[in-house]
Amino acid sequence: MLVLIWFLVCIIFYLVQKTLGNSGHALEVFALLTAFVLFVIDRLSKKVKK
């Protein structure tokens, strides 16, 4: 599970960096997208366990 999270974070970082480049908002967008993906993974893992 941790490897899945690591790959997703790396992919999100790459996409944000590629899209926004050296924009001042790249880090904010990366943090927001990462938080959203981790939230979704948490919800899905809890749903599977039930």
C-alpha positions in Angstrom: 0.0 0.0 0.0 2.8 2.3 0.8 4.4 1.7 -2.6 1.1 2.6 -4.3 1.0 5.9 -2.3 4.6 6.7 -3.2 4.0 6.1 -6.9 0.9 8.3 -6.9 2.7 11.1 -5.1 5.6 10.9 -7.7 3.2 10.9 -10.6 1.2 13.9 -9.2 4.5 15.8 -8.6 5.6 15.1 -12.1 2.3 16.2 -13.6 2.2 19.4 -11.6 5.8 20.3 -12.3 5.3 19.6 -16.0 2.1 21.7 -16.2 2.9 24.6 -13.9 6.7 24.6 -14.1 8.3 27.2 -11.8 5.0 28.9 -11.0 4.6 30.0 -7.5 1.4 28.0 -7.2 2.9 24.6 -8.2 3.7 23.6 -4.6 0.2 24.6 -3.4 -1.5 22.6 -6.2 0.8 19.6 -5.5 -0.1 19.7 -1.8 -3.9 20.0 -2.6 -3.9 17.1 -5.1 -1.8 14.9 -2.9 -4.1 15.5 0.1 -7.1 14.7 -2.1 -5.6 11.4 -3.4 -4.6 10.3 0.1 -8.1 11.0 1.3 -9.6 8.9 -1.6 -7.2 6.1 -0.9 -8.1 6.1 2.8 -11.8 6.0 2.0 -11.4 3.2 -0.5 -9.3 1.1 1.9 -11.8 1.5 4.7 -14.6 0.5 2.3 -12.7 -2.6 1.2 -12.1 -3.7 4.8 -15.8 -3.7 5.7 
